[in-house]
Amino acid sequence: MAEAHPVGFQWVMEAKRRGAKVFHVDPRFTRTSAVADTYLPIRAGTDIALLGGVVRHILENELDFREYVLAYTNAATIVSDQFADTEDLDGLFSGYRPDTGSYDTSSWQYAGHEGHAEITGTGKERDSAAGLRHESHGMPVPTPAQRDETLQHPRCVYQILRRHFARYTPEMVERVCGIPQEKFLELADAWAANSGRERTGALVYSVGWTQHSVGVQYIRTGAIIQTLLGNMGRPGGGILALRGHASIQGSTDIPTLYNLLPGYLPMPHHADHETFDDWVDSIRHPGQKGFWSNSRAYAASLLKAYWGDAATPENDFCYDHLPRMTGDHGTYQQVLNMIDGKIRGYFLLGQNPAVGSAHGRAQRLGMANLDWLVVRDLFLIESATFWKNSPEVATGEIVPEQCRTEVFFLPAASHVEKEGTFTQTQRLLQWREKAVDPPGDARSELWFFYHLGRRLRERLAGSPHPRDRALLDLTWDYPTHGPHAEPSAEAVLREINGYEVATGRPLSAFTQARDDGSTAIGCWIYTGVYADGVNQAARRRSRHEQDWVAAQWGWAWPANRRTLYNRASADPQGRPWSERKKYVWWDPDAGEWTGYDVPDFEKTKPPTYRPPEGASGVAAIAGDDPFIMQGDGKAWLYAPSGVLDGPLPAHYEPAESPMRNPLYGQQANPTRKVYEHPVNSVNPSPPEAHSAVFPYVFTVSRLTEHHTAGGMSRTVRPLAELQPEMFVEVSPELAAEAGLAHLGWAHLVSGRAVIEAKVLVTDRLTPLRVDGRIIHQLWLPYHFGTEGLVTGDSANDLFGITLDPNVLIQESKVGTCDVRPGRRPTGPALLDLVADYRRRAGMTPQRRVPIVTTDAAGSTDERSPEASADEQNRGGDA
């Protein structure tokens, strides 16, 4: 955090000054480690083993905040007797389908609800990244569910949790992660101590935590810990996801994602959502608890914002204009489709995949096989110049004179050269004023897309084709200003906020959304940011003029609420858990919830409220159910739905690992997304043969002096001088083993590429004793490419493409490689070196990566008798 998020880290230092204890877990000793109370080096890709050990420590020693856990979580809920755990099936859960590499989640459901599972294991949910749809809400579960408030029932969630994590002992943590037991216990004791009525603790993770083939389950494990300790919905608690940019949160709220619409409304699928009612019912699930019951109003208001007068109740608000998913439309599938000639043109904004995405060679080969490519950026980046100076030009794989892609480079305005909002990790919208005019022909994204849309509409005017109505019917009437007709960003924010169609009056709360076409809302969770016709995101009231929550600095979604689920900051009776930590509470005299923050609860619903039989929607949320977006109002320690790779986290090895999984026979995540394509390959891992060809673990992360793919920092002279060239950090022990010299050259080899870097021999990397052997790790920055004042090879070239099944994010924080002294070869000799490694590693075109590595499920799970032979065959192939 000190390295990659130094501005935010000042508050960690302030907390430490006030007595907080700071632990830092990282494969490499960094600026954060230097000021932490305790640093724990860890083998990259093993975080679930560490966190699972903390869960076990809490449960075995009964250190959970029991009153909170009983009242606010599903710990007491009883799970189906059909459920079988990884402990029973050697690393698989019940319901695994080897033919699709997916789970049928029927057996994961609560007792008596087995027939309500929505995920059937066809693999379609993975292709549509269905797990991401539930980022802001849980999947539906029927209510009521059977519970045992004594937590003694063998199939209640609490007991399942205890059995599942029983093997994650301090000894196992040391064996898997390489963390000494005494350091692990110091962390576990300190974390558990920050719990109860008087204390809370915070978990902060970097966005790189998501970049694993089990990334969603990393975060799930952290959420389990924080929930057991009563650290959710309370001040000083929670889980803070550090974002790599100022507005990544905004880019998921109003998404740059293929499977989401604004406000986390899922994009419809062509096979499942033929009608508006089909789509809406798949979101609101009639009969369910919680605020998602109002999703028809959110959906209708969104379509009304898109298509205005053309959108009416009679035509389902132009639902037929809305695009449909047909499968995997993610960025990695797209680049493989480019290579295969299935995509002809591409717009590239705010990304530099030639450097910043996994498998750089595939990215560049894909872009070299387009008819046209539009790149909008501040500088000429590698994704605009790959055709003339990429590594593939040197090897002859791209011939500039023959490259068929016509590249259009359009200069973009930077964030200080345009107005608008950032939505940062706290869900806080902050308005930024334009400081200076952009130079030359540089323009904002708002200008570019508005005028592109305007020109396309002009060309299509009068078109008789139904296919053109979606574009022609759009409400595309933003006011403009200035010599270049810049659209008003504030007018866009007003539309995002939403308004009453008849009067144009801005809405003040998402509860005002209607499903009859009388409201138009661009993003329902942002309703209120323009309440009363005032730009609430532009507020800058000093902290000295308001209380510590500072509700008048910017605006946070939803409803300017600064802490989600803050009903949990009070006990079941509505009283603060403690005076010191009081935040939101029930005022019996006023008959309403009050406090320092906007209550995340119906304002006048008392703690004693119990829903009548048959109630649904908001009325079905009891007065002591704080997690109002969940299908049962509870925080989920166990996820019966919504997660594609297991109801509980389990340690799996990364897709590329030098060692066998010490916990289970199943080596890697059995539901991970693997692309079988000639350009994509995965280095062998046990139990495959030849894994020793790539004996070392490498990981990548950021430098303070550079920004992501380097396009914004390698062009800045002071930053380029501070970090002038690509380098690799290695321990003295590894340097001696591999013959590397400090400040000399080394080249790193994977099954995809070879890169070179200067050697930095340093104690910041510690050889780890893991499962009886020494594991060496190397560290690389990922900021370098062929453009800018300083250049170098790209670390991401070393990675292949393997994705988390829930959200289709790539595993780009851990891989295996070999390292050799000296500079890499160039030209055809580089291809020869990669080919030699592939031959020695058995990475032939016919090789299939083994997905299932244990036959336990097939031999013990009577519901899947055909699985055994298939799994054994795959194991035999391995």
Beta strands, then each sheet from edge to edge (+ up, - down):
strand 1: 23-26
strand 2: 38-41
strand 3: 96-97
strand 4: 102-103
strand 5: 203-206
strand 6: 239-242
strand 7: 260-261
strand 8: 265-266
strand 9: 345-349
strand 10: 372-377
strand 11: 406-411
strand 12: 420-423
strand 13: 428-432
strand 14: 480-481
strand 15: 486-487
strand 16: 499-500
strand 17: 519-520
strand 18: 555-556
strand 19: 584-587
strand 20: 592-595
strand 21: 673-674
strand 22: 696-701
strand 23: 727-730
strand 24: 745-749
strand 25: 754-761
strand 26: 768-770
strand 27: 773-775
strand 28: 777-781
strand 29: 802-803
strand 30: 815-821
sheet 1: 1+ 2+
sheet 2: 3+ 4-
sheet 3: 5+ 6+
sheet 4: 7+ 8-
sheet 5: 9+ 10+ 11+
sheet 6: 12+ 13- 18+
sheet 7: 14+ 15-
sheet 8: 16+ 17-
sheet 9: 19+ 20-
sheet 10: 21+ 29-
sheet 11: 23+ 25+ 24- 30+ 22- 28-
sheet 12: 26+ 27-
end
